[in-house]
Amino acid sequence: MQTLWIFLALVVSGGVGWPVTSMVLHIARSIDDKDDAGQVAGEDITDPAADVTVDLPPRADGRVIPGHVDSEPASPSGVRITTTRILRGGAIIGILERLGVCLAILTGQPVAIAYIVAIKGLGRFAELKETPAAAERFIIGTLASMLWAAGTAALIRVLFLT
C-alpha cells in the first residue's frame, strides 16, 4: 500500500505541479502587465517592488534587446516586438525537479533539495545573468514548483506513510 501512496505522490507532484506552476507564473505575469499598462497610461505606480518585465522596443540601430521569456508581446502601439526565447527545457526540468523534491521528502532526505536547487541554478546561471526577466520568472517558477512538490510529499508522508 505504501508503494501506491508513493506512486500517487510522485504523479501528483510531478504531473499536477505543471499546471499549478503555470498558473502562478500567469498570475505573476498578469500583475506585471497591469503595472506596465498603468505606466503606459501615465498612472502613478506606487508599488516599489514592481519591475517591468516586458521587452524593450528595438533600438535605433535595429537591434532588439532580449528580455521577457515568453512569446512575442505587443508594444503599447500594437506592434509586435521580436523576443529571444530563453530557458528552454523548463517543463522537463520542472517535472524532474518536482520528482526530486518529492522523493527527497518521502525518503527523509530534505538535504537533497539543496542539491536540486544548486544544480538547477548553476545550469541556468548564464541565461539568468543575461536577462533579469528570466531570472524573475525562474525564481517564481522554482518556488511555486518546489512548494507544490514539498507540500504534496509532506501531505502524503504525514497522512499515509507514518
DSSP file with accessible surface (Angstrom, degrees, kcal/mol):
  #  RESIDUE AA STRUCTURE BP1 BP2  ACC     N-H-->O    O-->H-N    N-H-->O    O-->H-N    TCO  KAPPA ALPHA  PHI   PSI    X-CA   Y-CA   Z-CA
    1    1 A M     >        0   0  153      0, 0.0     4,-1.8     0, 0.0     5,-0.2   0.000 360.0 360.0 360.0 -35.2    0.0    0.0    0.0
    2    2 A Q  H  >  +     0   0  119      1,-0.2     4,-2.5     2,-0.2     5,-0.2   0.879 360.0  56.5 -62.3 -36.9    2.9    2.3    0.7
    3    3 A T  H  > S+     0   0  114      1,-0.2     4,-2.7     2,-0.2    -1,-0.2   0.899 105.2  51.9 -61.5 -39.3    4.1    1.9   -2.8
    4    4 A L  H  > S+     0   0   98      2,-0.2     4,-2.7     1,-0.2    -1,-0.2   0.919 110.5  47.4 -62.7 -44.3    0.8    3.1   -4.1
    5    5 A W  H  X S+     0   0   54     -4,-1.8     4,-2.6     2,-0.2    -2,-0.2   0.892 112.2  49.8 -66.5 -38.5    0.9    6.2   -2.0
    6    6 A I  H  X S+     0   0   58     -4,-2.5     4,-2.3     2,-0.2    -2,-0.2   0.936 112.2  48.0 -64.7 -44.2    4.5    6.9   -3.1
    7    7 A F  H  X S+     0   0  131     -4,-2.7     4,-2.5     1,-0.2    -2,-0.2   0.929 112.2  49.6 -61.3 -43.7    3.5    6.5   -6.7
    8    8 A L  H  X S+     0   0   71     -4,-2.7     4,-2.8     1,-0.2     5,-0.3   0.914 109.7  51.2 -61.9 -42.3    0.5    8.8   -6.2
    9    9 A A  H  X S+     0   0    0     -4,-2.6     4,-2.8     1,-0.2     5,-0.3   0.913 111.1  48.2 -62.0 -41.7    2.6   11.4   -4.6
   10   10 A L  H  X S+     0   0   38     -4,-2.3     4,-2.6     2,-0.2     5,-0.4   0.913 113.0  47.4 -66.1 -41.7    5.1   11.3   -7.5
   11   11 A V  H  X>S+     0   0   71     -4,-2.5     4,-2.6     2,-0.2     5,-0.9   0.942 116.0  44.0 -65.4 -45.2    2.3   11.6  -10.1
   12   12 A V  I  X>S+     0   0   43     -4,-2.8     4,-0.7     3,-0.2     5,-0.7   0.932 118.6  42.6 -68.0 -44.1    0.6   14.5   -8.3
   13   13 A S  I  <5S+     0   0    0     -4,-2.8     4,-0.4    -5,-0.3    -2,-0.2   0.937 124.4  35.2 -70.1 -42.7    3.7   16.4   -7.5
   14   14 A G  I  <5S+     0   0    4     -4,-2.6     4,-0.5    -5,-0.3    -3,-0.2   0.939 129.0  30.4 -77.1 -45.8    5.3   15.8  -11.0
   15   15 A G  I ><5S+     0   0   47     -4,-2.6     3,-0.7    -5,-0.4    -3,-0.2   0.936 125.2  38.8 -83.5 -48.5    2.2   15.9  -13.2
   16   16 A V  I 3X<S+     0   0   67     -5,-0.9     4,-1.5    -4,-0.7    -3,-0.2   0.742 103.3  73.6 -77.6 -18.7   -0.2   18.2  -11.5
   17   17 A G  H 3><S+     0   0    0     -5,-0.7     4,-2.9    -4,-0.4     5,-0.3   0.820  86.5  64.1 -64.5 -29.3    2.6   20.6  -10.4
   18   18 A W  H <> S+     0   0  136     -3,-0.7     4,-2.8    -4,-0.5     5,-0.2   0.962 104.6  42.4 -63.1 -50.8    3.0   21.8  -14.0
   19   19 A P  H  > S+     0   0   64      0, 0.0     4,-2.3     0, 0.0    -1,-0.2   0.893 115.4  51.4 -63.6 -34.6   -0.5   23.5  -14.2
   20   20 A V  H  X S+     0   0   34     -4,-1.5     4,-2.3     2,-0.2    -2,-0.2   0.952 113.1  43.9 -65.0 -47.8   -0.1   24.9  -10.7
   21   21 A T  H  X S+     0   0   14     -4,-2.9     4,-2.5     1,-0.2     5,-0.2   0.918 113.0  52.6 -63.0 -41.2    3.3   26.4  -11.5
   22   22 A S  H  X S+     0   0   52     -4,-2.8     4,-2.3    -5,-0.3    -1,-0.2   0.902 108.5  50.6 -61.2 -41.4    2.0   27.7  -14.8
   23   23 A M  H  X S+     0   0  108     -4,-2.3     4,-2.6     2,-0.2    -1,-0.2   0.920 109.7  49.8 -63.6 -43.5   -1.0   29.3  -13.0
   24   24 A V  H  X S+     0   0   49     -4,-2.3     4,-2.5     1,-0.2    -2,-0.2   0.928 112.0  48.2 -62.5 -42.6    1.4   31.0  -10.5
   25   25 A L  H  X S+     0   0   23     -4,-2.5     4,-2.5     1,-0.2    -1,-0.2   0.891 110.8  51.7 -64.8 -36.7    3.5   32.3  -13.4
   26   26 A H  H  X S+     0   0  129     -4,-2.3     4,-2.7     2,-0.2    -2,-0.2   0.911 109.7  49.1 -65.9 -42.1    0.4   33.5  -15.2
   27   27 A I  H  X S+     0   0   83     -4,-2.6     4,-2.1     2,-0.2    -2,-0.2   0.932 111.8  48.9 -62.7 -44.0   -0.7   35.4  -12.1
   28   28 A A  H  X S+     0   0   21     -4,-2.5     4,-2.1     1,-0.2    -2,-0.2   0.915 112.6  48.5 -61.8 -41.5    2.7   37.0  -11.7
   29   29 A R  H  X S+     0   0   34     -4,-2.5     4,-2.7     1,-0.2    -2,-0.2   0.903 108.9  52.3 -66.1 -40.9    2.7   38.0  -15.4
   30   30 A S  H  X S+     0   0   36     -4,-2.7     4,-2.3     2,-0.2    -1,-0.2   0.879 108.2  51.8 -66.4 -33.2   -0.8   39.5  -15.2
   31   31 A I  H  X S+     0   0   93     -4,-2.1     4,-2.1     2,-0.2    -1,-0.2   0.938 112.0  46.4 -65.4 -43.6    0.3   41.6  -12.2
   32   32 A D  H  X S+     0   0   18     -4,-2.1     4,-2.9     1,-0.2    -2,-0.2   0.897 110.9  52.7 -64.3 -39.5    3.3   42.8  -14.2
   33   33 A D  H  X S+     0   0   67     -4,-2.7     4,-2.6     2,-0.2    -1,-0.2   0.909 109.3  48.7 -64.0 -41.1    1.1   43.5  -17.2
   34   34 A K  H  X S+     0   0  157     -4,-2.3     4,-2.1     2,-0.2    -1,-0.2   0.917 112.8  48.8 -63.5 -41.2   -1.4   45.6  -15.2
   35   35 A D  H  X S+     0   0   18     -4,-2.1     4,-1.8     2,-0.2    -2,-0.2   0.933 112.3  47.8 -63.9 -44.2    1.6   47.5  -13.7
   36   36 A D  H  X S+     0   0   16     -4,-2.9     4,-2.2     1,-0.2    -2,-0.2   0.898 110.1  52.3 -64.2 -40.3    3.0   48.1  -17.2
   37   37 A A  H  X S+     0   0   60     -4,-2.6     4,-2.2     1,-0.2    -1,-0.2   0.892 107.8  52.6 -64.3 -37.1   -0.3   49.2  -18.6
   38   38 A G  H  <>S+     0   0    4     -4,-2.1     5,-2.5     1,-0.2     4,-0.4   0.891 108.5  49.9 -65.3 -36.7   -0.6   51.7  -15.7
   39   39 A Q  H ><5S+     0   0   92     -4,-1.8     3,-0.9     1,-0.2    -2,-0.2   0.906 110.4  49.6 -68.8 -38.2    2.8   53.1  -16.6
   40   40 A V  H 3<5S+     0   0   95     -4,-2.2    -2,-0.2     1,-0.2    -1,-0.2   0.895 109.2  52.4 -66.2 -38.4    1.9   53.5  -20.2
   41   41 A A  T 3<5S-     0   0   73     -4,-2.2    -1,-0.2    -5,-0.2    -2,-0.2   0.518 119.0-112.6 -76.4  -4.0   -1.4   55.3  -19.3
   42   42 A G  T < 5 +     0   0   66     -3,-0.9    -3,-0.2    -4,-0.4    -2,-0.1   0.612  64.8 150.7  84.4  11.8    0.6   57.7  -17.1
   43   43 A E      < -     0   0  127     -5,-2.5     2,-0.6    -6,-0.2    -1,-0.3  -0.444  53.9-107.8 -74.3 152.8   -0.7   56.5  -13.8
   44   44 A D        -     0   0  140     -2,-0.1     2,-0.6     2,-0.0    -1,-0.1  -0.705  30.1-151.8 -83.0 117.9    1.4   56.7  -10.7
   45   45 A I        -     0   0   47     -2,-0.6   -10,-0.0     1,-0.1    -1,-0.0  -0.820  14.8-177.9 -93.3 121.0    2.6   53.3   -9.8
   46   46 A T        +     0   0  119     -2,-0.6    -1,-0.1     3,-0.0     3,-0.1   0.432  48.3 106.6-101.0  -0.1    3.2   53.1   -6.0
   47   47 A D    >   -     0   0   83      1,-0.2     3,-1.4     2,-0.1    -2,-0.1  -0.701  48.8-168.8 -82.7 106.3    4.4   49.5   -5.8
   48   48 A P  T 3  S+     0   0  129      0, 0.0    -1,-0.2     0, 0.0    -3,-0.0   0.734  85.8  57.7 -68.9 -18.8    8.2   49.8   -5.2
   49   49 A A  T 3  S+     0   0   83     -3,-0.1     2,-0.1     2,-0.0    -2,-0.1   0.563  80.7 112.9 -85.8  -8.1    8.6   46.0   -5.8
   50   50 A A    <   -     0   0   29     -3,-1.4     2,-0.4   -15,-0.0   -18,-0.0  -0.422  46.2-173.4 -68.3 138.7    7.1   46.3   -9.3
   51   51 A D        -     0   0   80     -2,-0.1     2,-0.4    82,-0.0   -15,-0.1  -0.998  27.4-118.3-135.2 135.4    9.5   45.6  -12.0
   52   52 A V        +     0   0   59     -2,-0.4   -19,-0.1     1,-0.1    81,-0.0  -0.616  33.0 173.6 -74.2 126.9    9.0   45.9  -15.8
   53   53 A T        +     0   0    5     -2,-0.4     2,-0.2   -24,-0.1    16,-0.1   0.186  41.1 102.5-122.0  14.3    9.3   42.5  -17.4
   54   54 A V  S    S-     0   0   44    -22,-0.1     2,-0.1     1,-0.1    79,-0.1  -0.622  79.8 -91.8 -94.2 161.3    8.3   43.2  -21.0
   55   55 A D        -     0   0    8     -2,-0.2    -1,-0.1    12,-0.1    -2,-0.1  -0.376  37.8-120.3 -67.8 147.6   10.8   43.6  -23.8
   56   56 A L        -     0   0   95      9,-0.5     9,-0.4     1,-0.1     3,-0.1  -0.554  37.3 -96.7 -81.6 152.3   12.0   47.0  -24.7
   57   57 A P        -     0   0   83      0, 0.0     8,-0.2     0, 0.0    -1,-0.1  -0.230  55.9 -76.4 -65.3 161.8   11.3   48.2  -28.2
   58   58 A P        -     0   0   69      0, 0.0     6,-0.2     0, 0.0     5,-0.1  -0.250  53.0-115.6 -58.3 145.4   14.1   47.8  -30.8
   59   59 A R    >   -     0   0  113      4,-2.8     3,-2.2    -3,-0.1     0, 0.0  -0.222  32.4 -94.9 -75.6 171.8   16.9   50.3  -30.5
   60   60 A A  T 3  S+     0   0  117      1,-0.3    -1,-0.1     2,-0.1     0, 0.0   0.831 125.5  58.0 -59.3 -32.0   17.6   52.9  -33.2
   61   61 A D  T 3  S-     0   0   94      2,-0.1    -1,-0.3     1,-0.1     3,-0.1   0.405 120.6-108.3 -81.9   5.3   20.2   50.6  -34.8
   62   62 A G  S <  S+     0   0   55     -3,-2.2     2,-0.1     1,-0.3    -2,-0.1   0.328  74.9 134.1  91.3  -9.1   17.5   47.9  -35.2
   63   63 A R        -     0   0  139     -5,-0.1    -4,-2.8     1,-0.0     2,-0.4  -0.493  50.1-134.9 -77.0 146.3   18.7   45.5  -32.6
   64   64 A V        -     0   0   48     -6,-0.2    -1,-0.0    -2,-0.1    19,-0.0  -0.845  11.2-134.2-100.1 136.3   16.2   44.0  -30.2
   65   65 A I        -     0   0   59     -9,-0.4    -9,-0.5    -2,-0.4    19,-0.1  -0.797  25.1-131.3 -89.4 113.8   17.0   43.9  -26.5
   66   66 A P        +     0   0   50      0, 0.0     3,-0.1     0, 0.0    17,-0.1  -0.408  51.0 130.4 -66.8 144.1   16.1   40.5  -25.2
   67   67 A G        +     0   0   14      1,-0.5    67,-0.3    17,-0.2   -12,-0.1   0.090  41.7  59.5-151.8 -85.7   14.0   40.5  -22.1
   68   68 A H        -     0   0    9      1,-0.1    -1,-0.5    65,-0.1    16,-0.2  -0.237  60.7-143.4 -69.2 151.1   10.9   38.6  -21.5
   69   69 A V  S    S+     0   0    5    -16,-0.1    17,-0.3    64,-0.1    -1,-0.1   0.432  73.3  72.2 -96.2  -1.0   11.0   34.8  -21.7
   70   70 A D  S    S-     0   0   44      1,-0.2    16,-0.1    15,-0.1    13,-0.1   0.412  94.3 -56.1 -88.7-133.9    7.5   34.2  -23.2
   71   71 A S  S    S-     0   0   85      1,-0.1    -1,-0.2    14,-0.1    13,-0.1   0.015  78.3 -55.1 -93.5-155.6    6.3   34.8  -26.7
   72   72 A E        -     0   0   89     11,-0.1    10,-0.1    10,-0.0    -1,-0.1  -0.740  57.2-156.8 -93.1 104.9    6.2   38.0  -28.7
   73   73 A P        -     0   0   21      0, 0.0     8,-1.7     0, 0.0     2,-0.4  -0.399  18.1-114.5 -77.6 157.7    4.3   40.7  -26.7
   74   74 A A  B     -A   80   0A  57      6,-0.2     6,-0.2    -2,-0.1     5,-0.1  -0.714  26.0-128.2 -90.3 141.0    2.7   43.6  -28.3
   75   75 A S    >   -     0   0   21      4,-2.6     3,-2.6    -2,-0.4    -1,-0.1  -0.328  37.7 -92.3 -75.9 169.3    4.1   47.1  -27.6
   76   76 A P  T 3  S+     0   0  106      0, 0.0    -1,-0.1     0, 0.0    -2,-0.0   0.822 129.7  55.5 -55.4 -28.3    1.7   49.8  -26.4
   77   77 A S  T 3  S-     0   0   96      2,-0.1     3,-0.1     1,-0.0    -3,-0.0   0.516 120.6-109.9 -83.5  -2.1    1.3   50.9  -30.1
   78   78 A G  S <  S+     0   0   54     -3,-2.6     2,-0.3     1,-0.3    -1,-0.0   0.437  73.6 136.8  90.7  -0.1    0.2   47.3  -31.0
   79   79 A V        -     0   0   90     -5,-0.1    -4,-2.6     1,-0.1    -1,-0.3  -0.622  57.6-117.5 -82.3 135.9    3.4   46.5  -32.9
   80   80 A R  B     -A   74   0A 157     -2,-0.3     2,-0.5    -6,-0.2    -6,-0.2  -0.530  24.4-151.4 -73.2 137.8    4.9   43.0  -32.3
   81   81 A I        -     0   0    9     -8,-1.7     2,-0.2    -2,-0.2   -26,-0.1  -0.940  15.5-125.1-112.6 127.6    8.3   43.0  -30.8
   82   82 A T        -     0   0   84     -2,-0.5     2,-0.3   -10,-0.1   -11,-0.0  -0.511  31.5-167.2 -71.8 136.8   10.6   40.1  -31.5
   83   83 A T        -     0   0   21     -2,-0.2     2,-0.6   -17,-0.1   -11,-0.1  -0.829  23.7-117.2-122.0 162.3   12.0   38.4  -28.4
   84   84 A T        -     0   0   70     -2,-0.3     2,-0.5   -16,-0.2   -17,-0.2  -0.876  30.1-134.7 -97.9 122.3   14.7   35.9  -27.8
   85   85 A R        +     0   0  141     -2,-0.6     2,-0.2   -19,-0.1     3,-0.2  -0.672  35.4 168.8 -80.8 125.0   13.3   32.7  -26.3
   86   86 A I        +     0   0   18     -2,-0.5     0, 0.0   -17,-0.3     0, 0.0  -0.737  44.0  51.4-127.2 177.9   15.3   31.5  -23.4
   87   87 A L  S >  S-     0   0   25     -2,-0.2     3,-1.0     1,-0.1    -1,-0.2   0.904  70.2-175.7  58.6  46.0   15.1   29.0  -20.6
   88   88 A R  T 3   +     0   0  176      1,-0.2    -1,-0.1    -3,-0.2    -2,-0.0  -0.363  62.3  32.8 -67.0 152.5   14.3   26.1  -23.0
   89   89 A G  T 3> S+     0   0   46      3,-0.0     4,-2.6    -2,-0.0     5,-0.2   0.583  75.0 135.5  78.8  10.9   13.5   22.7  -21.5
   90   90 A G  H <>  +     0   0   35     -3,-1.0     4,-2.7     1,-0.2     5,-0.2   0.850  66.1  54.6 -62.7 -35.5   11.9   24.3  -18.4
   91   91 A A  H  > S+     0   0   52      2,-0.2     4,-2.1     1,-0.2    -1,-0.2   0.941 112.5  42.3 -65.9 -44.4    8.9   22.0  -18.4
   92   92 A I  H  > S+     0   0  110      2,-0.2     4,-2.5     1,-0.2     5,-0.2   0.926 115.5  49.6 -67.6 -43.5   11.0   18.8  -18.4
   93   93 A I  H  X S+     0   0   60     -4,-2.6     4,-2.8     1,-0.2    -2,-0.2   0.912 110.0  52.6 -61.2 -40.3   13.4   20.3  -15.8
   94   94 A G  H  X S+     0   0    6     -4,-2.7     4,-2.7    -5,-0.2    -1,-0.2   0.904 108.7  48.8 -63.0 -42.3   10.4   21.3  -13.7
   95   95 A I  H  X S+     0   0   60     -4,-2.1     4,-2.6     2,-0.2    -1,-0.2   0.948 114.0  46.1 -63.3 -45.9    9.0   17.8  -13.7
   96   96 A L  H  X S+     0   0  111     -4,-2.5     4,-2.6     1,-0.2    -2,-0.2   0.901 112.1  52.2 -63.5 -39.2   12.3   16.3  -12.8
   97   97 A E  H  X S+     0   0    7     -4,-2.8     4,-2.7    -5,-0.2     5,-0.2   0.939 111.0  46.3 -61.0 -48.6   12.8   19.0  -10.1
   98   98 A R  H  X S+     0   0    5     -4,-2.7     4,-2.6     1,-0.2    -2,-0.2   0.903 112.6  50.2 -64.2 -39.3    9.3   18.2   -8.5
   99   99 A L  H  X S+     0   0   54     -4,-2.6     4,-2.7    -5,-0.2    -1,-0.2   0.917 111.9  48.7 -63.3 -42.3   10.0   14.5   -8.7
  100  100 A G  H  X S+     0   0   23     -4,-2.6     4,-2.5     2,-0.2    -2,-0.2   0.920 113.0  46.5 -63.6 -43.6   13.4   15.0   -7.0
  101  101 A V  H  X S+     0   0    1     -4,-2.7     4,-2.1     2,-0.2     5,-0.2   0.931 113.3  49.6 -65.0 -42.9   11.9   17.2   -4.2
  102  102 A C  H  X S+     0   0    0     -4,-2.6     4,-2.8    -5,-0.2     5,-0.2   0.940 112.9  46.0 -62.1 -46.9    9.1   14.8   -3.7
  103  103 A L  H  X S+     0   0   79     -4,-2.7     4,-2.3     1,-0.2     6,-0.2   0.887 109.3  55.9 -63.6 -38.7   11.4   11.8   -3.4
  104  104 A A  H  <>S+     0   0    5     -4,-2.5     5,-3.3    -5,-0.2     4,-0.2   0.916 113.3  40.5 -60.5 -42.1   13.8   13.7   -1.1
  105  105 A I  H ><5S+     0   0   29     -4,-2.1     3,-1.2     3,-0.2    -2,-0.2   0.920 114.1  52.0 -74.6 -41.3   10.9   14.4    1.3
  106  106 A L  H 3<5S+     0   0   20     -4,-2.8    -2,-0.2     1,-0.3    -1,-0.2   0.842 113.4  45.1 -64.0 -32.2    9.4   10.9    1.1
  107  107 A T  T 3<5S-     0   0   89     -4,-2.3    -1,-0.3    -5,-0.2    -2,-0.2   0.426 116.2-113.7 -91.0   0.8   12.7    9.3    1.8
  108  108 A G  T < 5S+     0   0   29     -3,-1.2    -3,-0.2    -4,-0.2     3,-0.1   0.794  81.5 120.4  75.2  28.4   13.5   11.7    4.7
  109  109 A Q    > < +     0   0  117     -5,-3.3     3,-1.8    -6,-0.2     4,-0.3  -0.533  22.3 159.2-121.5  63.9   16.4   13.3    2.9
  110  110 A P  T >>  +     0   0   81      0, 0.0     3,-1.4     0, 0.0     4,-0.5   0.737  67.2  73.9 -63.3 -18.3   15.5   17.0    2.7
  111  111 A V  H >> S+     0   0   93      1,-0.3     3,-1.2     2,-0.2     4,-0.9   0.834  82.9  69.7 -62.9 -28.0   19.1   18.0    2.2
  112  112 A A  H <> S+     0   0   32     -3,-1.8     4,-1.9     1,-0.3    -1,-0.3   0.780  85.2  68.6 -61.9 -24.3   18.9   16.6   -1.3
  113  113 A I  H <> S+     0   0   39     -3,-1.4     4,-2.6    -4,-0.3    -1,-0.3   0.885  94.0  56.7 -62.5 -35.9   16.6   19.6   -2.1
  114  114 A A  H <X S+     0   0   62     -3,-1.2     4,-2.4    -4,-0.5    -1,-0.2   0.892 105.7  50.5 -62.9 -37.5   19.7   21.9   -1.7
  115  115 A Y  H  X S+     0   0  154     -4,-0.9     4,-2.8     2,-0.2     5,-0.2   0.900 109.3  51.0 -66.0 -40.7   21.4   19.8   -4.4
  116  116 A I  H  X S+     0   0   34     -4,-1.9     4,-2.5     2,-0.2     5,-0.2   0.937 111.9  46.4 -62.3 -46.0   18.5   20.1   -6.7
  117  117 A V  H  X S+     0   0   68     -4,-2.6     4,-2.8     1,-0.2     5,-0.2   0.920 113.6  49.5 -62.7 -42.5   18.4   23.9   -6.3
  118  118 A A  H  X S+     0   0   49     -4,-2.4     4,-2.8    -5,-0.2     5,-0.3   0.936 112.2  46.6 -64.4 -45.6   22.1   24.2   -6.8
  119  119 A I  H  X S+     0   0  125     -4,-2.8     4,-2.3     1,-0.2    -1,-0.2   0.934 115.1  46.9 -62.6 -44.3   22.1   22.1   -9.9
  120  120 A K  H  X S+     0   0   31     -4,-2.5     4,-1.3    -5,-0.2    -2,-0.2   0.930 114.6  46.2 -65.3 -44.5   19.2   24.0  -11.4
  121  121 A G  H  X S+     0   0   25     -4,-2.8     4,-0.7    -5,-0.2    -2,-0.2   0.920 114.0  47.0 -65.4 -42.8   20.7   27.4  -10.6
  122  122 A L  H >< S+     0   0  136     -4,-2.8     3,-0.6    -5,-0.2     4,-0.4   0.886 109.8  54.4 -67.5 -36.4   24.1   26.5  -11.9
  123  123 A G  H 3< S+     0   0   63     -4,-2.3    -1,-0.2    -5,-0.3    -2,-0.2   0.809 117.9  34.9 -66.7 -28.1   22.7   25.1  -15.1
  124  124 A R  H 3X S+     0   0   21     -4,-1.3     4,-2.6    -3,-0.2     5,-0.3   0.391  85.8 108.0-105.1   2.4   20.8   28.3  -15.8
  125  125 A F  H <X S+     0   0  123     -4,-0.7     4,-2.5    -3,-0.6     5,-0.2   0.881  77.7  49.1 -53.9 -47.4   23.3   30.8  -14.4
  126  126 A A  H  > S+     0   0   74     -4,-0.4     4,-1.5     1,-0.2    -1,-0.2   0.928 115.0  44.3 -61.9 -44.1   24.4   32.2  -17.8
  127  127 A E  H  > S+     0   0   57     -3,-0.2     4,-1.5     1,-0.2    -1,-0.2   0.891 114.9  48.8 -66.3 -39.8   20.9   32.8  -19.0
  128  128 A L  H  < S+     0   0   27     -4,-2.6     7,-0.4     1,-0.2    -2,-0.2   0.862 109.2  51.9 -70.4 -35.5   19.7   34.2  -15.8
  129  129 A K  H  < S+     0   0  163     -4,-2.5    -1,-0.2    -5,-0.3    -2,-0.2   0.872 111.2  49.2 -66.4 -34.5   22.6   36.6  -15.5
  130  130 A E  H  < S+     0   0  138     -4,-1.5    -2,-0.2    -5,-0.2    -1,-0.2   0.815 116.3  37.4 -76.7 -32.2   21.9   37.9  -19.0
  131  131 A T     X  -     0   0    1     -4,-1.5     4,-1.8     1,-0.1     3,-0.5  -0.908  57.7-165.8-131.9 107.7   18.2   38.5  -18.7
  132  132 A P  H  > S+     0   0   93      0, 0.0     4,-2.2     0, 0.0     5,-0.2   0.858  92.8  56.5 -59.5 -36.5   16.6   39.9  -15.5
  133  133 A A  H  > S+     0   0   11      1,-0.2     4,-2.2     2,-0.2     5,-0.2   0.887 106.7  50.2 -63.7 -36.8   13.1   39.0  -16.6
  134  134 A A  H  > S+     0   0    0     -3,-0.5     4,-2.8   -67,-0.3    -1,-0.2   0.890 108.1  53.1 -67.1 -38.2   14.2   35.4  -17.0
  135  135 A A  H  X S+     0   0   26     -4,-1.8     4,-2.4    -7,-0.4    -2,-0.2   0.920 109.5  48.4 -63.5 -42.0   15.7   35.4  -13.5
  136  136 A E  H  X S+     0   0   51     -4,-2.2     4,-2.4     2,-0.2     5,-0.2   0.942 113.8  45.9 -63.3 -45.7   12.4   36.7  -12.0
  137  137 A R  H  X S+     0   0   71     -4,-2.2     4,-2.8     1,-0.2     5,-0.3   0.896 111.3  53.8 -64.2 -39.4   10.4   34.0  -13.9
  138  138 A F  H  X S+     0   0   33     -4,-2.8     4,-2.6     2,-0.2     5,-0.2   0.927 110.7  45.5 -60.0 -47.1   13.0   31.4  -12.8
  139  139 A I  H  X S+     0   0   97     -4,-2.4     4,-2.6     2,-0.2     5,-0.2   0.943 115.3  45.9 -65.7 -47.1   12.7   32.3   -9.1
  140  140 A I  H  X S+     0   0   48     -4,-2.4     4,-2.5     1,-0.2     5,-0.2   0.948 116.5  45.3 -62.1 -47.2    8.9   32.4   -9.2
  141  141 A G  H  X S+     0   0    9     -4,-2.8     4,-2.6    -5,-0.2     5,-0.2   0.907 113.4  49.3 -64.0 -42.1    8.6   29.1  -11.1
  142  142 A T  H  X S+     0   0   14     -4,-2.6     4,-2.9    -5,-0.3     5,-0.3   0.934 113.2  46.1 -64.3 -45.8   11.1   27.3   -9.0
  143  143 A L  H  X S+     0   0  101     -4,-2.6     4,-2.6    -5,-0.2     5,-0.2   0.935 115.0  46.4 -64.2 -44.8    9.5   28.4   -5.7
  144  144 A A  H  X S+     0   0   15     -4,-2.5     4,-2.1    -5,-0.2    -2,-0.2   0.931 115.3  47.4 -62.2 -44.6    6.0   27.5   -6.9
  145  145 A S  H  X S+     0   0    2     -4,-2.6     4,-2.3    -5,-0.2    -2,-0.2   0.931 115.0  44.0 -62.8 -47.5    7.2   24.2   -8.3
  146  146 A M  H  X S+     0   0   23     -4,-2.9     4,-3.0    -5,-0.2     5,-0.2   0.876 112.0  52.4 -69.6 -37.7    9.1   23.2   -5.2
  147  147 A L  H  X S+     0   0  127     -4,-2.6     4,-2.6    -5,-0.3     5,-0.2   0.905 110.4  49.2 -64.4 -40.1    6.4   24.3   -2.8
  148  148 A W  H  X S+     0   0   77     -4,-2.1     4,-2.5    -5,-0.2    -2,-0.2   0.950 114.8  44.0 -61.7 -48.9    3.9   22.2   -4.7
  149  149 A A  H  X S+     0   0    0     -4,-2.3     4,-2.6     2,-0.2     5,-0.2   0.918 115.7  47.2 -64.7 -43.6    6.1   19.1   -4.6
  150  150 A A  H  X S+     0   0   27     -4,-3.0     4,-2.8     2,-0.2     5,-0.2   0.914 113.3  48.6 -65.3 -42.5    7.1   19.6   -1.0
  151  151 A G  H  X S+     0   0   42     -4,-2.6     4,-2.5    -5,-0.2    -2,-0.2   0.919 112.8  47.6 -63.5 -43.4    3.5   20.1    0.1
  152  152 A T  H  X S+     0   0   18     -4,-2.5     4,-2.5    -5,-0.2     5,-0.2   0.944 115.2  45.0 -62.4 -48.2    2.3   17.1   -1.8
  153  153 A A  H  X S+     0   0    0     -4,-2.6     4,-2.8     1,-0.2    -2,-0.2   0.909 113.8  49.3 -64.4 -42.6    5.1   14.9   -0.4
  154  154 A A  H  X S+     0   0   43     -4,-2.8     4,-2.9    -5,-0.2     5,-0.3   0.914 111.4  49.6 -63.9 -41.9    4.6   16.1    3.1
  155  155 A L  H  X S+     0   0  106     -4,-2.5     4,-2.7    -5,-0.2     5,-0.3   0.944 114.0  44.3 -63.2 -46.9    0.9   15.6    3.0
  156  156 A I  H  X>S+     0   0   14     -4,-2.5     4,-2.6     1,-0.2     5,-1.0   0.922 115.1  49.6 -64.1 -41.3    1.2   12.0    1.7
  157  157 A R  H  X5S+     0   0   94     -4,-2.8     4,-0.9    -5,-0.2     5,-0.3   0.930 116.0  41.0 -65.0 -45.0    4.0   11.3    4.2
  158  158 A V  H  <5S+     0   0   98     -4,-2.9     4,-0.3    -5,-0.2    -2,-0.2   0.922 123.6  36.9 -70.5 -44.0    2.1   12.6    7.2
  159  159 A L  H  <5S+     0   0  105     -4,-2.7    -2,-0.2    -5,-0.3    -3,-0.2   0.847 134.6  12.0 -79.6 -34.5   -1.3   11.1    6.3
  160  160 A F  H  <5S+     0   0   88     -4,-2.6    -3,-0.2    -5,-0.3    -2,-0.1   0.611 120.6  51.0-123.3 -17.4   -0.4    7.8    4.7
  161  161 A L     <<       0   0   30     -5,-1.0    -3,-0.1    -4,-0.9    -4,-0.1   0.366 360.0 360.0-110.9   5.2    3.2    6.8    5.3
  162  162 A T              0   0  140     -5,-0.3    -4,-0.0    -4,-0.3     0, 0.0  -0.620 360.0 360.0-105.6 360.0    3.6    7.2    9.1
